[in-house]
Protein backbone atom coordinates (compact mmCIF):
# COMPACT_ATOMS: atom_id res chain seq x y z
CA UNK A 1 0.00 0.00 0.00
CA UNK A 2 2.81 2.41 0.96
CA UNK A 3 4.74 1.84 -2.27
CA UNK A 4 1.57 2.39 -4.30
CA UNK A 5 0.91 5.66 -2.47
CA UNK A 6 4.53 6.77 -2.99
CA UNK A 7 4.29 6.07 -6.72
CA UNK A 8 0.97 7.89 -6.94
CA UNK A 9 2.23 10.89 -4.91
CA UNK A 10 5.42 11.14 -6.98
CA UNK A 11 3.55 10.91 -10.27
CA UNK A 12 0.98 13.46 -9.12
CA UNK A 13 3.69 15.90 -8.00
CA UNK A 14 5.47 15.51 -11.35
CA UNK A 15 2.29 16.05 -13.36
CA UNK A 16 1.20 18.98 -11.17
CA UNK A 17 4.52 20.72 -11.82
CA UNK A 18 4.28 20.60 -15.61
CA UNK A 19 3.46 23.72 -17.62
CA UNK A 20 0.69 21.89 -19.47
CA UNK A 21 -1.04 21.11 -16.20
CA UNK A 22 -1.06 24.80 -15.34
CA UNK A 23 -2.38 25.67 -18.80
CA UNK A 24 -5.11 23.02 -18.48
CA UNK A 25 -6.17 24.43 -15.11
CA UNK A 26 -6.26 27.93 -16.57
CA UNK A 27 -8.45 26.54 -19.36
CA UNK A 28 -10.84 25.00 -16.84
CA UNK A 29 -11.12 28.29 -14.95
CA UNK A 30 -11.63 30.19 -18.22
CA UNK A 31 -14.35 27.74 -19.33
CA UNK A 32 -16.02 28.11 -15.94
CA UNK A 33 -15.87 31.91 -16.16
CA UNK A 34 -17.25 31.92 -19.71
CA UNK A 35 -20.11 29.66 -18.62
CA UNK A 36 -21.21 32.26 -16.05
CA UNK A 37 -23.77 33.98 -18.29
CA UNK A 38 -25.28 30.61 -19.26
CA UNK A 39 -25.84 29.77 -15.59
CA UNK A 40 -26.69 33.39 -14.74
CA UNK A 41 -23.77 33.59 -12.31
CA UNK A 42 -25.82 31.59 -9.84
CA UNK A 43 -24.69 30.46 -6.43
CA UNK A 44 -24.47 26.89 -7.73
CA UNK A 45 -22.22 28.07 -10.55
CA UNK A 46 -19.92 29.72 -7.99
CA UNK A 47 -20.10 26.71 -5.69
CA UNK A 48 -18.83 24.42 -8.45
CA UNK A 49 -15.49 26.21 -8.80
CA UNK A 50 -15.12 26.84 -5.07
CA UNK A 51 -15.78 23.24 -4.13
CA UNK A 52 -13.65 21.81 -6.92
CA UNK A 53 -10.62 23.97 -6.19
CA UNK A 54 -10.90 23.42 -2.43
CA UNK A 55 -10.99 19.63 -2.75
CA UNK A 56 -8.11 19.54 -5.23
CA UNK A 57 -6.00 21.89 -3.11
CA UNK A 58 -6.72 19.91 0.06
CA UNK A 59 -5.64 16.61 -1.52
CA UNK A 60 -2.63 18.07 -3.35
CA UNK A 61 -1.19 19.45 -0.10
CA UNK A 62 -0.82 15.93 1.28
CA UNK A 63 0.52 14.40 -1.92
CA UNK A 64 3.10 17.11 -2.49
CA UNK A 65 4.08 17.16 1.20
CA UNK A 66 4.73 13.41 1.05
CA UNK A 67 6.97 13.86 -1.98
CA UNK A 68 8.84 16.77 -0.42
CA UNK A 69 9.35 14.90 2.85
CA UNK A 70 10.92 11.96 1.04
CA UNK A 71 13.04 14.22 -1.17
CA UNK A 72 14.20 16.21 1.86
CA UNK A 73 15.10 13.08 3.83
CA UNK A 74 17.04 11.68 0.87
CA UNK A 75 18.87 14.98 0.43
CA UNK A 76 19.81 15.09 4.12
CA UNK A 77 21.12 11.52 3.97
CA UNK A 78 23.24 12.38 0.93
CA UNK A 79 24.60 15.55 2.56
CA UNK A 80 25.40 13.67 5.77
CA UNK A 81 27.29 11.07 3.75
CA UNK A 82 29.26 13.80 1.96
CA UNK A 83 30.15 15.50 5.26
CA UNK A 84 31.25 12.14 6.61
CA UNK A 85 33.29 11.31 3.50
CA UNK A 86 35.18 14.62 3.43
CA UNK A 87 37.69 14.26 6.25
CA UNK A 88 38.25 18.01 6.68
CA UNK A 89 34.50 18.65 7.02
CA UNK A 90 33.23 19.20 10.53
CA UNK A 91 31.32 16.09 11.60
CA UNK A 92 29.05 18.26 13.79
CA UNK A 93 27.12 19.05 10.61
CA UNK A 94 25.95 15.45 10.28
CA UNK A 95 22.29 15.32 11.32
CA UNK A 96 21.92 19.03 12.17
CA UNK A 97 18.39 18.96 10.81
CA UNK A 98 17.45 17.38 14.17
CA UNK A 99 18.75 20.30 16.26
CA UNK A 100 16.50 22.92 17.82
CA UNK A 101 15.81 26.17 16.00
CA UNK A 102 18.05 28.01 18.47
CA UNK A 103 20.95 25.61 17.87
CA UNK A 104 20.50 25.84 14.11
CA UNK A 105 20.40 29.64 14.23
CA UNK A 106 23.71 29.70 16.15
CA UNK A 107 25.39 27.46 13.57
CA UNK A 108 23.89 29.44 10.68
CA UNK A 109 25.15 32.72 12.18
CA UNK A 110 28.68 31.31 12.40
CA UNK A 111 28.57 29.90 8.86
CA UNK A 112 27.26 33.20 7.49
CA UNK A 113 29.96 35.15 9.34
CA UNK A 114 32.58 32.83 7.85
CA UNK A 115 31.06 33.33 4.39
CA UNK A 116 31.14 37.12 4.76
CA UNK A 117 34.79 36.95 5.87
CA UNK A 118 35.66 34.85 2.81
CA UNK A 119 33.95 37.39 0.54
CA UNK A 120 36.04 40.12 2.15
CA UNK A 121 39.17 38.20 1.18
CA UNK A 122 39.91 36.61 4.56
CA UNK A 123 40.68 32.90 4.84
CA UNK A 124 37.90 30.59 5.97
CA UNK A 125 38.23 29.43 9.54
CA UNK A 126 36.58 26.60 11.45
CA UNK A 127 33.27 26.97 13.23
CA UNK A 128 33.71 27.80 16.93
CA UNK A 129 33.65 24.92 19.35
CA UNK A 130 35.06 21.47 19.27
CA UNK A 131 34.68 19.66 15.93
CA UNK A 132 32.60 16.52 15.84
CA UNK A 133 34.49 13.26 16.18
CA UNK A 134 34.39 10.42 13.71
CA UNK A 135 34.50 6.78 14.74
CA UNK A 136 37.76 6.31 12.84
CA UNK A 137 39.41 9.05 14.90
CA UNK A 138 38.17 7.55 18.17
CA UNK A 139 39.36 4.09 17.18
CA UNK A 140 42.75 5.45 16.12
CA UNK A 141 43.24 6.95 19.59
CA UNK A 142 42.67 3.60 21.29
CA UNK A 143 45.71 1.46 22.04
CA UNK A 144 45.88 -1.63 19.88
CA UNK A 145 44.22 -4.63 21.45
CA UNK A 146 46.62 -7.10 22.94
CA UNK A 147 46.87 -10.26 20.91
CA UNK A 148 46.82 -13.52 22.85
CA UNK A 149 50.17 -15.23 22.90
CA UNK A 150 50.53 -18.57 21.26
CA UNK A 151 51.26 -21.38 23.68
CA UNK A 152 54.74 -22.81 23.57
CA UNK A 153 55.18 -26.53 23.88
C-alpha positions, 0 to 999 in steps of 0.5 A: 500500500505504501509503495503504491501511495509513494508512486501515486504521490510522486507521479501526481507531483510531477504532473502537477509541476508541468506547464501543461497542467497549469495551462489546463487548469487555466483553461478550466477556470476560463471555461467556468468563467465563460459559462457564467452567463449561461448559468446566470452567475448563480450560487451553484455556478460559484459553488462548483469552482469553489468546491472543486478547487478546495478539494483539489487543493486539500488533496494536493497538499498531502501528496506534495508534502509526502513527496517533499518529505521523502526528497528532503530526507534523501537529500539530508542523507546524501549531505550527511554522507558527503560530510562524513566522506570529506575528512576536513568537514566538521562532523558536527554538521551530520544530522543538524536537521534534528537540532532545535531552532536556536541551535541551528540559528547559532550554527547558521550565524557562524557559517554566514559570518565565515562566508562574509569573511571569505567574501572580504578576502579573509581565509575561511576558519573553522566553526567555533567549538570542538569539531565533531568526532568520527569513529575512525578518529576515536578508534585510532586513539585507542591502544591496539588490542593485545593479541593472545600469545601462542602457547609454547610446547 
